[in-house]
């Protein structure tokens, strides 16, 4: 019998929506796709950053996400500055929070001097940067869909002359009605599980619940054993707990494959104990 055995699993993912849904189907579940955010490209911020990078303004560039690297290279290509941008990155010290940005950069022959260890949180990123002297250095910190104030403050405290770069921004979906419906269906017991692959998905879900006056009811529903709550990693799980919810599944490795494998193992264990 397939692990998910016909269970309806809410998926809030946008970028990898097709891939996650396919895995749920392969495991015998029914994917219920409800986009919880949209990514807005910040082209007006990318231009000055690319110009400064090419001019050699930054001695160090820190990427917190692979999507940030991809957004930078796409915008540089659109501006016919891709090769100059890559040449500038090859001359700078480049650090990455995890394997995704490092993989993209190495594909373009950009050397990465520091990479955070698993589980790729801000703590590991700052630890990886300890070996680099940042006193008085001009550092570009390329964020994900929002500013990571803790990392920015830590680098500034080490004497870095910091420029925060936001190449794309997370926003609420244009149409939030599907999220409203999801909140009500979770509360009514019509959903068997929910998968959070980024912390912003959880925050947006509870923002919608708050607008409906249903935060307490949503928290109670997600803590009900009938709804299995999955968080992709420790950062995501921390935000889930912030809203009073204890995640049922947090994989040992914060990646899509291990997450879905852990979810399948959870349901198999439930089936055995039933």
C-alpha positions as CSV (number, residue, x, y, z in Angstrom):
1,X,0.0,0.0,0.0
2,X,1.4,3.5,-0.9
3,X,2.6,5.4,2.1
4,X,0.2,8.3,1.8
5,X,-2.8,6.0,1.0
6,X,-5.1,8.6,-0.6
7,X,-4.4,11.3,2.0
8,X,-5.0,14.9,0.9
9,X,-1.8,16.9,1.5
10,X,-1.7,20.7,1.3
11,X,1.3,22.1,-0.6
12,X,2.2,25.8,-0.3
13,X,5.3,25.7,-2.5
14,X,5.5,27.9,-5.6
15,X,9.0,27.4,-7.2
16,X,9.0,23.6,-7.0
17,X,5.3,23.1,-7.0
18,X,5.2,20.6,-9.8
19,X,8.0,18.5,-8.4
20,X,6.5,18.3,-4.9
21,X,3.0,17.5,-6.2
22,X,4.6,14.7,-8.3
23,X,6.2,13.1,-5.3
24,X,3.0,13.2,-3.3
25,X,1.2,11.4,-6.1
26,X,4.0,8.9,-6.4
27,X,3.6,8.2,-2.6
28,X,-0.1,7.6,-3.2
29,X,-1.4,10.9,-1.8
30,X,-3.6,13.7,-3.3
31,X,-1.7,17.0,-3.7
32,X,-3.7,20.0,-2.7
33,X,-1.8,23.0,-4.2
34,X,-2.3,26.4,-2.6
35,X,0.4,28.9,-3.5
36,X,1.2,30.9,-0.3
37,X,3.4,33.6,-1.9
38,X,4.6,35.2,-5.0
39,X,8.1,36.4,-5.8
40,X,8.6,39.9,-7.1
41,X,11.8,40.6,-9.0
42,X,13.5,43.8,-7.8
43,X,15.1,44.9,-11.1
44,X,15.6,48.5,-9.9
45,X,17.8,47.2,-7.0
46,X,19.7,44.8,-9.3
47,X,21.1,47.4,-11.6
48,X,23.1,49.5,-9.1
49,X,24.4,46.3,-7.5
50,X,25.6,44.8,-10.8
51,X,27.3,48.1,-11.7
52,X,29.0,48.3,-8.3
53,X,30.0,44.6,-8.5
54,X,31.5,45.0,-12.0
55,X,33.4,48.2,-10.9
56,X,35.1,46.1,-8.2
57,X,33.3,47.8,-5.2
58,X,32.9,44.6,-3.2
59,X,35.7,42.5,-1.8
60,X,33.2,39.9,-0.5
61,X,29.8,38.7,-1.7
62,X,27.6,36.6,0.5
63,X,24.7,34.7,-1.1
64,X,22.0,33.4,1.3
65,X,20.0,31.6,-1.4
66,X,20.4,29.9,-4.8
67,X,17.4,31.9,-6.1
68,X,19.4,35.1,-5.3
69,X,22.3,33.9,-7.5
70,X,19.9,32.9,-10.3
71,X,18.1,36.2,-10.1
72,X,21.4,38.1,-10.3
73,X,22.6,36.2,-13.3
74,X,19.3,36.5,-15.1
75,X,19.2,40.2,-14.6
76,X,22.9,40.6,-15.6
77,X,22.1,38.6,-18.8
78,X,19.1,40.8,-19.5
79,X,21.4,43.9,-19.2
80,X,24.1,42.2,-21.5
81,X,26.5,42.2,-18.5
82,X,26.6,38.5,-17.7
83,X,30.2,37.8,-18.5
84,X,31.4,41.0,-16.7
85,X,29.3,40.0,-13.7
86,X,30.8,36.6,-13.6
87,X,34.3,38.0,-14.0
88,X,33.7,40.3,-11.1
89,X,32.5,37.4,-8.9
90,X,35.6,35.4,-9.8
91,X,37.7,38.3,-8.4
92,X,35.7,38.6,-5.2
93,X,35.6,36.4,-2.2
94,X,32.3,34.5,-2.5
95,X,30.5,32.8,0.4
96,X,27.2,30.8,0.3
97,X,24.7,29.7,2.9
98,X,24.1,26.3,1.3
99,X,24.8,24.0,-1.6
100,X,22.2,25.5,-4.0
101,X,23.9,28.9,-4.5
102,X,27.3,27.2,-4.5
103,X,26.3,24.8,-7.2
104,X,25.0,27.6,-9.5
105,X,28.2,29.6,-9.0
106,X,30.6,26.6,-9.5
107,X,28.7,25.8,-12.7
108,X,29.9,29.2,-13.9
109,X,33.4,28.6,-12.7
110,X,33.1,31.0,-9.7
111,X,35.2,29.9,-6.7
112,X,33.3,29.7,-3.4
113,X,35.6,30.3,-0.4
114,X,33.1,29.5,2.4
115,X,29.9,27.4,2.5
116,X,27.7,26.9,5.5
117,X,27.4,23.4,6.9
118,X,24.1,21.5,7.3
119,X,21.4,22.4,8.3
120,X,22.4,25.7,6.4
121,X,20.9,28.1,8.9
122,X,22.2,31.6,9.7
123,X,24.2,30.2,12.5
124,X,26.2,27.9,10.2
125,X,26.6,30.8,7.7
126,X,28.2,33.1,10.3
127,X,30.4,30.2,11.5
128,X,31.7,29.6,8.0
129,X,32.5,33.4,7.7
130,X,34.6,33.4,10.9
131,X,37.7,32.6,8.9
132,X,37.3,35.7,6.7
133,X,38.6,39.0,8.0
134,X,35.7,41.5,7.3
135,X,37.1,44.5,9.2
136,X,36.7,47.5,6.9
137,X,35.8,45.2,4.0
138,X,33.0,46.1,1.5
139,X,30.6,43.2,1.7
140,X,27.5,42.6,-0.4
141,X,24.9,40.5,1.4
142,X,22.5,39.0,-1.1
143,X,19.3,38.1,0.8
144,X,16.4,35.8,-0.1
145,X,12.9,37.2,-0.3
146,X,13.3,39.4,2.7
147,X,16.1,41.0,4.7
148,X,17.8,38.7,7.2
149,X,18.4,41.3,9.8
150,X,20.3,38.9,12.2
151,X,23.0,38.1,9.6
152,X,23.3,41.7,8.5
153,X,23.8,42.9,12.1
154,X,26.4,40.2,12.8
155,X,28.5,41.1,9.8
156,X,28.2,44.8,10.5
157,X,29.3,44.1,14.1
158,X,32.5,42.5,12.7
159,X,33.4,45.7,11.0
160,X,32.1,45.0,7.5
161,X,30.9,47.9,5.3
162,X,27.7,46.2,4.4
163,X,25.4,46.6,1.4
164,X,22.1,44.7,1.7
165,X,20.9,43.4,-1.7
166,X,17.3,42.2,-2.2
167,X,16.9,40.9,-5.8
168,X,13.5,39.4,-5.3
169,X,10.9,39.9,-2.6
170,X,8.2,37.6,-1.1
171,X,4.7,39.0,-1.2
172,X,1.2,37.7,-0.6
173,X,-0.4,36.0,-3.6
174,X,-2.4,38.2,-5.8
175,X,-5.5,36.1,-4.9
176,X,-5.6,35.0,-1.3
177,X,-9.0,33.3,-1.5
178,X,-7.4,29.9,-2.0
179,X,-5.5,30.4,1.3
180,X,-8.7,31.5,3.0
181,X,-10.3,28.3,1.8
182,X,-7.3,26.2,3.0
183,X,-7.5,27.8,6.5
184,X,-11.2,26.8,6.8
185,X,-10.7,23.3,5.4
186,X,-7.8,22.7,7.8
187,X,-10.0,23.7,10.7
188,X,-12.9,21.6,9.4
189,X,-10.7,18.5,9.1
190,X,-10.8,18.3,5.3
191,X,-7.0,18.2,4.9
192,X,-4.8,15.3,6.2
193,X,-1.4,17.0,6.0
194,X,0.4,20.2,5.2
195,X,3.9,20.8,4.0
196,X,5.9,24.0,4.7
197,X,9.0,24.4,2.5
198,X,9.8,27.9,3.6
199,X,9.1,29.9,6.7
200,X,7.2,32.6,4.8
201,X,4.5,30.1,3.8
202,X,3.7,29.6,7.5
203,X,3.7,33.3,8.2
204,X,1.4,34.0,5.3
205,X,-1.0,31.2,6.2
206,X,-1.4,32.6,9.7
207,X,-1.6,36.1,8.4
208,X,-4.7,35.1,6.4
209,X,-6.0,33.2,9.4
210,X,-5.6,36.3,11.5
211,X,-7.5,38.4,9.0
212,X,-10.3,35.8,9.3
213,X,-10.1,35.8,13.1
214,X,-9.2,32.1,13.0
215,X,-5.6,32.0,14.3
216,X,-6.5,30.0,17.5
217,X,-8.7,27.5,15.6
218,X,-5.9,27.0,13.0
219,X,-3.3,26.4,15.7
220,X,-5.6,23.8,17.3
221,X,-6.3,22.1,13.9
222,X,-2.6,21.9,13.1
223,X,-1.8,20.4,16.5
224,X,-4.5,17.8,16.0
225,X,-2.9,14.5,15.2
226,X,-5.4,14.2,12.2
227,X,-3.3,16.8,10.4
228,X,0.3,15.9,9.9
229,X,2.5,19.0,9.8
230,X,5.8,18.8,7.9
231,X,8.6,21.4,8.0
232,X,11.5,21.2,5.6
233,X,14.2,22.1,8.1
234,X,15.0,23.7,11.4
235,X,14.5,27.3,10.3
236,X,11.0,26.5,8.9
237,X,10.2,24.4,12.0
238,X,11.2,27.3,14.3
239,X,8.6,29.5,12.7
240,X,6.0,26.8,12.8
241,X,6.6,26.5,16.6
242,X,6.4,30.3,16.9
243,X,2.8,30.0,16.0
244,X,2.2,27.4,18.6
245,X,2.3,24.4,16.3
246,X,4.5,21.4,16.9
247,X,5.6,19.9,13.6
248,X,5.2,16.2,13.2
249,X,7.9,15.7,10.6
250,X,11.2,17.5,10.3
251,X,13.8,15.7,8.2
252,X,17.4,15.2,9.3
253,X,18.5,16.9,6.1
254,X,16.7,20.1,5.0
255,X,16.0,19.2,1.4
256,X,13.0,18.2,-0.6
257,X,13.8,14.6,-1.1
258,X,14.7,13.8,2.5
259,X,11.6,15.8,3.6
260,X,9.2,13.7,1.5
261,X,10.9,10.5,2.5
262,X,10.5,11.4,6.2
263,X,6.8,12.2,5.6
264,X,6.4,8.7,4.0
265,X,8.2,7.1,6.9
266,X,5.9,8.9,9.3
267,X,2.8,7.5,7.6
268,X,4.3,4.0,7.4
269,X,5.0,4.1,11.1
270,X,1.4,5.3,11.8
271,X,0.1,2.4,9.7
272,X,2.2,-0.1,11.6
273,X,1.1,1.1,15.0
274,X,-2.6,1.4,14.0
